[in-house]
């Protein structure tokens, strides 16, 4: 085994170097000046929602908890950190997070200043977790937030995630998970299907049709369709827009008959084309043949197809890039030291000091009306005409993940329920006020 293979093998499974250098240099300085062991509380929150959206979706929590338990420094990692003091490297060699983590349930909605995750422990053990926590939550929550809006726009019609080729290979897997949590029905990514149990979906691309030519080298679309049906059966989806869509539908019907499962359209004005194709299918008696559309869809394009004869959507680039908001804009801030509230005072970057929990208030109809953030452990007076739910739950205790973490199906169901509590204006795709306001009780106004 050569050095590169040895280094890769030793680092496999470690998340400790998914970090920024300044976290390690701060730790080193804290060890030197005696502040490393101070009890601290760090908090993950966002000051605003990207693009003036109405709500965000918490995603990536399970991956964060896994990353924290795997935050172990290998010998090779420490050997490359020769800028650190011997005392610091010794501390890192024995590092195990032993603190507490609380947070919102994965799949839950969040709003500005919602305390999405709270990390408690010594400064030393908490400060070096910032990058790995934020890198997961910011990416996964951005994807899930975009996906949730698309699910609302689809109005009950299924959506397939197919964006693996539009992001890096590991982000593709995480993105598929985030979209499934938000309500997508399937993914094209096989690793995501294997790892998380997400239903896989996929048939053929344009290259499959182009592969089939006759003896004269001319395109033979019908041959491609015949071979696909022979392999996958009549319930497959035939891609009919490689050449001419009308002719493609004719060829699909000639080969498959009226029991064809679906046709997919990946180009053109999808509203106009889908209506034309529906008439063509119905005229042939293929009333049950579904129409699936793709082609750079986002939530606005999906919403624009309401009322059109579209039975499902394939979404790629837009969802895995957060549909214009590739990060959720979450931050990880120190809010308490040795029981004393601390807060940043920079202009435009308001922070409320002190550890926090949150309640969400609902009308008797089940519609959410407010996010109430209060000091950790405080007993908050509740109005008798409203119902309340605790938003913050234990996630890690004394370094160990709390038992009975929800399955991905339970997270998906939780999100669907939470989205259903929004007031109708909270589901609007246009820019505007957040769906419900965040209210701080028991905190002084930030300076």
C-alpha distance (Angstrom), angle and dihedral (degrees) to the residues before:
residue distance angle dihedral
X1 . . .
X2 3.82 . .
X3 3.82 124.7 .
X4 3.82 94.6 -98.1
X5 3.79 91.7 51.5
X6 3.80 91.4 46.0
X7 3.81 92.5 50.4
X8 3.79 92.0 47.9
X9 3.80 92.1 47.8
X10 3.81 93.6 49.0
X11 3.79 93.5 47.2
X12 3.80 94.2 47.5
X13 3.77 110.0 118.4
X14 3.81 94.9 12.6
X15 3.81 116.7 118.8
X16 3.81 95.3 -177.7
X17 3.79 96.6 102.7
X18 3.80 93.2 49.5
X19 3.78 82.7 96.5
X20 3.79 144.4 94.5
X21 3.77 123.2 -101.3
X22 3.80 94.6 -123.9
X23 3.79 91.1 65.0
X24 3.79 89.3 59.8
X25 3.80 94.2 44.8
X26 3.82 90.3 50.4
X27 3.79 89.4 50.8
X28 3.80 91.1 50.0
X29 3.80 91.8 50.8
X30 3.81 91.4 46.3
X31 3.81 91.0 53.1
X32 3.81 89.2 50.9
X33 3.82 96.2 48.4
X34 3.81 96.4 40.9
X35 3.81 98.9 -113.5
X36 3.80 97.2 107.5
X37 3.81 94.7 94.8
X38 3.79 97.5 49.8
X39 3.80 112.8 125.5
X40 3.79 109.0 -111.4
X41 3.78 142.8 176.1
X42 3.79 121.2 -146.2
X43 3.79 121.7 -170.6
X44 3.81 134.7 -158.4
X45 3.80 114.9 -146.3
X46 3.78 142.7 133.2
X47 3.79 123.6 -123.4
X48 3.78 92.1 -150.2
X49 3.79 140.8 0.5
X50 3.81 117.1 -102.4
X51 3.80 117.2 -99.3
X52 3.83 91.7 1.2
X53 3.78 91.9 -71.9
X54 3.79 120.3 171.9
X55 3.82 99.5 -124.1
X56 3.79 143.6 -2.3
X57 3.81 131.6 -138.7
X58 3.81 123.5 -132.0
X59 3.80 109.3 -131.4
X60 3.79 134.7 159.5
X61 3.82 97.7 44.2
X62 3.79 94.5 126.4
X63 3.81 89.8 49.3
X64 3.80 91.0 49.5
X65 3.79 92.8 52.5
X66 3.79 90.2 49.5
X67 3.82 90.8 48.8
X68 3.81 91.9 51.6
X69 3.81 92.4 52.5
X70 3.82 89.7 49.1
X71 3.80 93.8 48.5
X72 3.81 95.2 120.0
X73 3.79 125.9 138.5
X74 3.79 118.0 -130.4
X75 3.79 125.3 -148.7
X76 3.78 91.7 -108.8
X77 3.79 92.5 50.8
X78 3.78 91.4 50.9
X79 3.80 91.2 46.4
X80 3.80 89.8 59.9
X81 3.83 91.1 49.3
X82 3.80 93.1 73.1
X83 3.81 89.8 140.8
X84 3.80 87.9 75.3
X85 3.80 125.6 85.2
X86 3.81 119.5 -104.8
X87 3.83 89.0 -111.7
X88 3.79 91.5 55.1
X89 3.79 93.4 47.2
X90 3.79 89.9 50.0
X91 3.81 89.8 52.0
X92 3.81 91.0 50.2
X93 3.81 92.3 47.3
X94 3.80 88.2 61.6
X95 3.82 96.8 35.5
X96 3.78 117.4 142.4
X97 3.78 121.0 156.4
X98 3.82 105.9 -120.4
X99 3.79 100.3 170.0
X100 3.79 137.5 95.3
X101 3.80 131.1 -87.0
X102 3.80 124.5 -167.2
X103 3.75 128.1 174.1
X104 3.76 153.0 137.5
X105 3.79 117.0 -57.6
X106 3.77 113.3 -96.8
X107 3.80 109.9 -99.5
X108 3.81 91.5 30.8
X109 3.81 122.3 128.6
X110 3.79 119.9 -111.3
X111 3.79 136.1 -167.0
X112 3.82 137.3 -166.2
X113 3.82 110.6 -47.1
X114 3.81 94.2 4.5
X115 3.85 104.5 153.5
X116 3.80 92.6 -123.8
X117 3.80 94.6 174.0
X118 3.80 133.4 7.2
X119 3.82 121.4 -163.5
X120 3.82 118.7 -164.4
X121 3.77 127.5 -172.6
X122 3.77 139.8 82.4
X123 3.79 118.8 -30.4
X124 3.79 88.6 -113.4
X125 3.78 96.7 56.0
X126 3.82 96.1 39.7
X127 3.79 104.0 42.2
X128 3.80 95.9 61.5
X129 3.83 92.4 55.2
X130 3.81 94.5 65.8
X131 3.78 100.5 95.4
X132 3.77 99.1 43.2
X133 3.81 92.0 47.2
X134 3.79 94.3 47.7
X135 3.79 95.7 41.7
X136 3.80 90.2 57.6
X137 3.81 99.6 39.1
X138 3.80 95.6 42.7
X139 3.78 94.2 51.3
X140 3.80 99.7 38.7
X141 3.80 94.2 43.0
X142 3.81 91.4 49.1
X143 3.80 91.2 53.3
X144 3.81 94.1 43.6
X145 3.81 91.9 48.0
X146 3.80 91.4 52.8
X147 3.81 92.0 43.7
X148 3.80 92.5 51.2
X149 3.79 90.8 55.0
X150 3.79 89.3 50.6
X151 3.80 91.4 50.8
X152 3.81 89.6 52.9
X153 3.80 90.5 48.4
X154 3.81 91.6 49.7
X155 3.81 88.9 60.2
X156 3.80 96.6 -148.0
X157 3.79 98.2 -34.5
X158 3.83 114.5 125.0
X159 3.81 123.4 -103.7
X160 3.80 127.2 -157.2
X161 3.81 119.5 -153.1
X162 3.80 109.4 -134.2
X163 3.81 105.5 158.5
X164 3.81 102.4 114.3
X165 3.81 93.2 114.3
X166 3.80 91.7 53.8
X167 3.80 99.1 61.0
X168 3.81 137.7 31.5
X169 3.77 119.2 -67.3
X170 3.83 97.6 -103.6
X171 3.80 94.5 40.8
X172 3.80 87.0 53.5
X173 3.80 90.8 61.3
X174 3.81 94.1 45.3
X175 3.80 91.0 45.7
X176 3.79 92.1 53.2
X177 3.80 89.2 53.5
X178 3.82 92.1 48.7
X179 3.81 92.9 49.9
X180 3.80 91.7 49.5
X181 3.80 90.6 52.2
X182 3.80 88.3 52.4
X183 3.80 93.1 53.0
X184 3.80 108.4 -86.0
X185 3.79 110.9 145.0
X186 3.80 104.3 -141.3
X187 3.80 145.4 -5.4
X188 3.77 134.6 -135.1
X189 3.83 89.9 -144.7
X190 3.79 112.6 101.6
X191 3.81 95.9 -164.0
X192 3.80 90.4 54.7
X193 3.78 89.7 49.1
X194 3.80 91.6 50.8
X195 3.80 96.3 42.9
X196 3.79 99.6 42.1
X197 3.80 106.0 20.3
X198 3.80 94.4 -115.4
X199 3.82 112.9 160.0
X200 3.83 109.1 -103.2
X201 3.79 121.9 -135.1
X202 3.79 134.3 -175.5
X203 3.77 143.3 115.0
X204 3.80 121.3 172.1
X205 3.80 143.3 -27.7
X206 3.79 131.1 -141.9
X207 3.80 89.7 -89.6
X208 3.81 88.5 67.8
X209 3.79 91.2 58.5
X210 3.81 92.6 43.3
X211 3.80 90.3 51.4
X212 3.79 90.8 67.4
X213 3.80 115.0 79.0
X214 3.79 131.6 155.6
X215 3.82 128.0 -120.2
X216 3.79 90.2 -79.7
X217 3.78 92.6 51.9
X218 3.79 93.3 -107.2
X219 3.83 121.3 140.6
X220 3.79 113.4 -89.3
X221 3.79 106.0 -164.4
X222 3.79 93.7 168.6
X223 3.81 91.1 56.4
X224 3.79 89.7 53.9
X225 3.80 91.4 50.0
X226 3.81 92.5 47.0
X227 3.79 92.2 51.5
X228 3.79 92.5 47.5
X229 3.79 92.6 50.6
X230 3.79 91.0 46.2
X231 3.79 88.5 55.0
X232 3.80 102.5 36.9
X233 3.80 105.5 21.7
X234 3.78 133.4 -122.1
X235 3.81 93.7 -61.1
X236 3.79 90.4 69.8
X237 3.82 125.5 111.0
X238 3.81 116.8 -114.2
X239 3.80 118.6 -151.5
X240 3.80 102.8 -134.1
X241 3.81 105.3 178.7
X242 3.81 103.4 73.2
X243 3.80 90.0 106.8
X244 3.80 120.8 -7.4
X245 3.82 116.0 -4.9
X246 3.80 96.6 -148.7
X247 3.79 91.5 49.2
X248 3.79 89.9 43.3
X249 3.81 91.3 56.6
X250 3.82 90.1 47.0
X251 3.80 90.4 51.9
X252 3.80 91.6 46.7
X253 3.81 91.7 52.5
X254 3.79 92.9 44.7
X255 3.79 90.8 53.6
X256 3.81 100.8 36.3
X257 3.77 104.5 24.6
X258 3.77 123.5 -147.3
X259 3.83 95.2 -44.3
X260 3.81 93.9 71.6
X261 3.80 110.6 136.2
X262 3.81 100.0 -138.6
X263 3.77 148.2 -31.1
X264 3.81 123.3 -137.1
X265 3.79 125.6 -144.5
X266 3.80 117.2 -161.5
X267 3.81 103.0 172.4
X268 3.79 145.9 37.1
X269 3.79 131.3 39.5
X270 3.77 96.3 -31.2
X271 3.79 95.9 -158.3
X272 3.79 94.7 53.1
X273 3.78 94.3 38.6
X274 3.80 95.0 47.8
X275 3.80 91.4 52.7
X276 3.78 91.2 49.6
X277 3.80 92.6 47.6
X278 3.82 91.7 48.0
X279 3.81 90.2 55.1
X280 3.79 89.7 47.9
X281 3.81 93.0 50.3
X282 3.80 93.9 45.1
X283 3.79 92.4 48.0
X284 3.80 88.2 56.9
X285 3.81 92.2 47.9
X286 3.85 94.4 -108.1
X287 3.78 92.1 132.5
X288 3.81 94.2 150.0
X289 3.80 96.7 47.8
X290 3.80 106.3 112.1
X291 3.80 127.7 -140.1
X292 3.81 117.0 -134.1
X293 3.80 119.8 -172.5
X294 3.79 132.7 -164.1
X295 3.85 132.4 156.4
X296 3.83 112.9 129.4
X297 3.79 95.9 -38.2
X298 3.78 123.5 -179.7
X299 3.81 131.4 173.8
X300 3.80 92.6 -83.8
X301 3.80 93.7 51.2
X302 3.81 90.1 47.0
X303 3.81 91.6 49.7
X304 3.82 88.7 49.3
X305 3.82 89.2 60.9
X306 3.80 94.8 59.8
X307 3.77 107.2 126.8
X308 3.79 92.7 23.6
X309 3.83 119.9 111.6
X310 3.81 94.7 -102.9
X311 3.80 116.5 138.0
X312 3.80 100.5 -174.5
X313 3.78 145.7 -4.7
X314 3.78 138.3 -131.1
X315 3.82 112.7 -152.3
X316 3.78 126.1 -172.9
X317 3.79 129.2 146.7
X318 3.77 98.2 27.5
X319 3.78 98.4 52.8
X320 3.82 98.7 43.9
X321 3.82 89.5 50.6
X322 3.80 94.1 48.3
X323 3.80 93.4 -106.4
X324 3.78 94.7 -87.2
X325 3.82 95.4 -25.4
X326 3.83 107.0 76.6
X327 3.81 91.1 173.4
X328 3.78 129.7 42.7
X329 3.81 90.2 -138.9
X330 3.80 93.9 -123.3
X331 3.81 120.7 161.4
X332 3.83 134.3 -161.3
X333 3.79 111.0 -138.5
X334 3.77 136.4 177.0
X335 3.83 105.7 -120.6
X336 3.81 104.4 165.6
X337 3.83 136.9 30.9
X338 3.82 121.6 -173.2
X339 3.81 90.5 -21.4
X340 3.82 94.3 -48.5
X341 3.81 119.7 117.3
X342 3.81 114.4 -122.9
X343 3.79 127.7 -174.1
X344 3.78 140.7 178.1
X345 3.81 113.9 -114.5
X346 3.81 101.5 -164.9
X347 3.80 115.6 138.8
X348 3.79 112.2 -96.1
X349 3.81 92.5 10.2
X350 3.78 103.5 86.6
X351 3.80 116.1 -177.3
X352 3.80 127.2 -175.0
X353 3.80 110.5 -142.3
X354 3.79 126.2 -135.3
X355 3.79 135.5 49.7
X356 3.79 114.3 -64.3
X357 3.77 146.6 -160.9
X358 3.79 128.3 -173.6
X359 3.77 142.0 -140.7
X360 3.78 126.9 -163.4
X361 3.79 117.0 -144.7
X362 3.81 122.8 -146.5
X363 3.77 136.8 -173.7
X364 3.80 116.7 -120.9
X365 3.82 86.3 -99.3
X366 3.80 89.0 65.0
X367 3.81 95.4 -109.7
X368 3.82 113.5 138.7
X369 3.81 115.1 -122.1
X370 3.82 107.4 171.9
X371 3.79 147.0 9.7
X372 3.80 108.0 -137.7
X373 3.81 116.2 -161.2
X374 3.80 116.1 -168.2
X375 3.83 139.2 167.1
X376 3.78 115.5 -72.8
X377 3.80 110.0 -88.6
X378 3.81 95.2 6.7
X379 3.80 120.1 141.4
X380 3.80 105.3 -128.0
X381 3.80 122.1 -157.7
X382 3.78 110.6 -118.3
X383 3.79 126.6 -150.3
X384 3.81 112.4 -118.9
X385 3.81 94.0 -136.0
X386 3.82 93.1 58.5
X387 3.78 134.5 66.4
X388 3.81 120.9 -136.3
X389 3.76 137.6 -154.1
X390 3.80 128.2 -165.5
X391 3.79 108.1 -121.0
X392 3.80 99.1 -171.9
X393 3.80 118.6 75.4
X394 3.85 133.4 174.3
X395 3.81 113.3 -93.3
X396 3.82 105.0 165.1
X397 3.79 127.4 19.4
X398 3.82 120.7 -169.4
X399 3.79 89.9 -17.5
X400 3.81 95.8 -50.9
X401 3.79 125.2 109.6
X402 3.80 110.7 -112.6
X403 3.80 112.8 -108.1
X404 3.78 123.7 -108.8
X405 3.79 97.9 38.9
X406 3.83 109.2 179.9
X407 3.78 123.0 -97.9
X408 3.80 119.9 -118.1
X409 3.81 89.1 -104.4
X410 3.82 90.5 54.0
X411 3.81 90.5 48.1
X412 3.80 89.8 50.0
X413 3.81 91.1 50.4
X414 3.81 91.6 47.3
X415 3.79 90.3 54.0
X416 3.79 93.8 49.3
X417 3.81 89.4 51.2
X418 3.80 93.0 46.9
X419 3.80 92.9 49.5
X420 3.79 88.2 51.7
X421 3.82 90.4 61.0
X422 3.81 93.7 63.0
X423 3.79 118.9 107.9
X424 3.80 110.3 -110.1
X425 3.81 93.1 -102.8
X426 3.79 88.9 54.7
X427 3.80 90.0 69.6
X428 3.80 93.6 55.0
X429 3.80 114.6 123.8
X430 3.80 94.0 -149.1
X431 3.79 121.5 93.0
X432 3.77 115.2 -90.5
X433 3.76 148.4 108.3
X434 3.79 119.6 -23.6
X435 3.80 114.8 -92.4
X436 3.80 93.8 -110.7
X437 3.82 129.4 10.6
X438 3.80 124.8 -113.3
X439 3.81 113.5 -127.9
X440 3.81 124.5 -166.6
X441 3.80 116.5 -147.2
X442 3.81 122.0 -174.1
X443 3.80 97.4 14.4
X444 3.81 128.9 108.3
X445 3.77 114.2 -120.4
X446 3.82 110.8 -92.8
X447 3.80 114.4 -107.0
